[in-house]
């Protein structure tokens, strides 16, 4: 009887440890720069709201867009909710997704133009 009780405790304890929250139906809420922003500063501060149960975020920046990429300017996995990057004048598209041990959200994609 004690052995059965022990195995039940072990099974339930392990289940609690490996349970990971499914974030695949969530989305990252972008704070800046929002879609179709036109900015004159070359240092861009990308920021977004934290997503509960996310361990990290994948940030990507393409020029001029991901569909017609001439250059992938940035592809980083970070644990904070902001990132700074200096970019040349031009059209860009940036996207962010949240990641945890077992799941990831879809990308949130924004267009960005940098001009003097």
C-alpha positions in Angstrom: 0.0 0.0 0.0 2.8 2.4 0.9 4.6 1.6 -2.3 1.5 2.4 -4.4 1.0 5.7 -2.6 4.7 6.5 -3.2 4.4 5.9 -6.9 1.3 8.0 -7.1 3.1 10.9 -5.5 6.0 10.5 -7.8 3.8 10.4 -10.9 1.8 13.5 -10.0 4.9 15.4 -8.9 6.6 14.7 -12.3 3.5 15.7 -14.2 3.5 19.1 -12.4 7.1 19.6 -13.3 6.8 18.9 -17.0 3.5 20.7 -17.6 4.2 23.6 -19.9 1.6 26.3 -20.7 0.4 26.3 -24.3 1.0 29.8 -25.7 0.4 28.8 -29.3 -2.9 30.7 -29.5 -1.6 33.8 -27.9 0.0 36.8 -29.6 2.7 39.3 -28.7 1.4 42.8 -28.2 3.8 45.2 -29.9 4.4 48.6 -28.2 6.9 50.2 -30.7 7.5 50.7 -33.4 3.9 50.0 -34.5 2.9 49.0 -38.0 3.7 51.5 -40.7 5.8 53.7 -38.5 8.0 56.3 -40.2 10.9 57.4 -38.0 13.9 59.7 -38.5 16.1 58.2 -35.8 18.4 55.4 -36.9 18.5 53.7 -33.5 15.3 51.8 -33.2 14.0 50.7 -29.8 11.8 47.6 -30.4 9.5 46.9 -27.5 6.5 44.7 -26.7 4.5 43.6 -23.7 5.6 40.6 -21.8 3.6 37.4 -22.5 2.8 35.3 -19.5 4.5 31.8 -19.7 7.0 33.0 -22.3 10.6 32.2 -21.6 12.1 34.1 -24.5 11.3 36.0 -27.7 12.6 35.7 -31.2 13.0 39.1 -32.9 13.7 39.3 -36.7 14.2 42.3 -38.9 14.2 42.0 -42.7 14.8 44.6 -45.5 12.5 45.5 -47.2 10.1 42.6 -46.1 10.2 39.0 -45.2 8.4 38.0 -48.4 11.0 39.9 -50.5 14.0 39.9 -48.2 17.2 41.3 -49.6 18.7 41.1 -46.2 17.9 39.6 -42.8 19.2 42.4 -40.6 18.5 40.8 -37.2 17.6 37.3 -36.0 18.0 37.1 -32.2 16.5 35.2 -29.3 16.2 37.4 -26.2 14.7 37.2 -22.8 13.8 40.8 -22.3 10.9 42.8 -23.8 12.9 45.3 -25.6 15.8 45.5 -28.1 17.7 48.3 -29.7 19.3 48.2 -33.2 20.8 50.9 -35.4 19.4 50.7 -39.0 20.1 52.6 -42.2 17.5 54.6 -44.1 15.0 52.4 -45.9 12.0 50.1 -45.6 12.0 47.2 -43.1 9.7 44.7 -41.6 10.1 43.3 -38.1 8.5 40.5 -36.3 8.4 39.1 -32.8 7.2 35.8 -31.3 7.1 34.4 -27.8 8.7 31.0 -27.0 8.5 28.6 -24.1 9.9 25.1 -23.6 7.2 23.4 -25.7 5.3 26.1 -27.6 5.6 29.3 -29.5 3.2 32.0 -30.7 2.7 33.1 -34.3 4.8 36.1 -35.3 3.4 39.6 -34.8 4.7 41.5 -37.9 5.1 45.3 -38.3 6.3 47.5 -41.2 8.8 50.3 -40.5 10.4 53.1 -42.6 13.5 55.0 -41.6 14.1 58.3 -43.3 15.9 61.6 -42.6 
